Structure formats: C-alpha cells, structure tokens
Amino acid sequence: MSDDILEKKNLIKFALAETMREHRGSKSLFKFSSENDIPMSVVSEAERGLKDPQLTTIFKIAEAYSLPVAVFVQEIAAKLPPNFSMIDK
C-alpha cells in the first residue's frame, strides 16, 4: 500500500477517533462498551486512531450515539481536509 493511501486512511481514522470521543463525552469506555455490546478494545483502539472498524461496527457505534449512520459519517467527513478523496484523479 502506498504511503499516500496510508496517510489518507490515517486521516479518516483520526477523524473517526475525534468524533467518537466527542460523542462519548464523560462516559467511561467500559460503560459505553458494556451498554452497547461493542468490545472495549474496539472502542479504545478506534478512539486512539489505531483501528479502522468494519462498516457493521460503524453502524453499531452510530446507533449507540443515537445518530443515523449518515449523520455520523458526515461528522467524520467534516473533519477531513477540504476536497478529501481516497482516489487520486
């Protein structure tokens, strides 16, 4: 995988991490994970920008925040650079 693609993936992971931390607020990782049946390791790694969760997990996380998945993804996308694209054209 090229360095450019890795950099872009990292930008997405960090935008996801920031969005997740904002929505979880002061609730502990343990409580959030337990209440929503999401492994604590998945939440922890995603919130630190280390994990690129599966799409099904993104749906579950959005639901845990009482957000439509489209809104959750829009919030993540809003944290990316202007004109961000995974595909070089």
C-alpha positions as CSV (number, residue, x, y, z in Angstrom):
1,M,0.0,0.0,0.0
2,S,1.4,3.4,-0.9
3,D,2.3,6.0,1.6
4,D,-0.3,8.3,0.2
5,I,-3.1,5.8,0.8
6,L,-1.8,5.0,4.3
7,E,-1.8,8.8,5.1
8,K,-5.4,9.1,3.9
9,K,-6.5,6.1,5.9
10,N,-4.9,7.7,9.0
11,L,-6.7,10.9,8.4
12,I,-10.0,9.0,8.4
13,K,-9.1,7.0,11.5
14,F,-8.2,10.2,13.4
15,A,-11.4,11.9,12.3
16,L,-13.3,8.9,13.5
17,A,-11.4,8.9,16.8
18,E,-12.2,12.6,17.4
19,T,-15.9,12.2,16.5
20,M,-16.2,9.1,18.8
21,R,-14.6,10.9,21.8
22,E,-16.8,13.9,21.3
23,H,-20.0,11.8,21.4
24,R,-18.9,9.5,24.2
25,G,-18.2,12.5,26.4
26,S,-17.5,11.7,30.0
27,K,-19.0,8.2,29.9
28,S,-16.3,5.6,30.6
29,L,-15.1,3.3,27.9
30,F,-16.2,0.3,29.9
31,K,-19.7,1.7,30.5
32,F,-20.1,2.7,26.8
33,S,-18.9,-0.6,25.6
34,S,-20.9,-2.7,28.0
35,E,-24.2,-0.8,27.4
36,N,-23.8,-1.1,23.6
37,D,-22.3,-4.6,23.3
38,I,-19.2,-3.3,21.5
39,P,-15.9,-4.8,22.6
40,M,-14.0,-2.3,24.7
41,S,-10.8,-3.0,22.7
42,V,-12.6,-2.0,19.5
43,V,-13.8,1.3,21.0
44,S,-10.5,2.0,22.7
45,E,-8.4,1.4,19.5
46,A,-10.8,3.3,17.3
47,E,-10.8,6.3,19.7
48,R,-7.0,6.3,19.6
49,G,-6.9,6.2,15.8
50,L,-5.4,2.7,15.8
51,K,-8.3,0.8,14.4
52,D,-10.3,1.1,11.2
53,P,-13.6,-0.6,12.3
54,Q,-15.8,-2.6,9.9
55,L,-18.8,-1.0,8.4
56,T,-21.1,-3.0,10.6
57,T,-19.3,-1.7,13.7
58,I,-19.7,1.9,12.4
59,F,-23.4,1.3,12.2
60,K,-23.4,0.0,15.7
61,I,-21.4,2.9,17.1
62,A,-23.7,5.4,15.4
63,E,-26.7,3.7,16.9
64,A,-25.1,3.8,20.3
65,Y,-24.8,7.6,19.9
66,S,-28.5,7.7,18.8
67,L,-27.3,9.0,15.4
68,P,-28.3,7.9,11.9
69,V,-25.2,6.4,10.4
70,A,-25.3,9.0,7.6
71,V,-25.1,11.8,10.1
72,F,-22.2,10.1,12.0
73,V,-20.3,9.6,8.7
74,Q,-20.9,13.2,7.7
75,E,-19.5,14.4,11.1
76,I,-16.4,12.3,10.4
77,A,-16.1,13.6,6.8
78,A,-16.4,17.2,8.1
79,K,-13.2,16.7,10.0
80,L,-11.2,15.7,6.8
81,P,-9.4,18.3,4.7
82,P,-11.3,20.1,2.0
83,N,-11.7,18.2,-1.2
84,F,-10.5,15.0,0.5
85,S,-10.5,12.0,-1.8
86,M,-9.3,8.4,-1.4
87,I,-8.9,8.2,-5.2
88,D,-6.3,10.3,-7.0
89,K,-7.8,11.7,-10.1
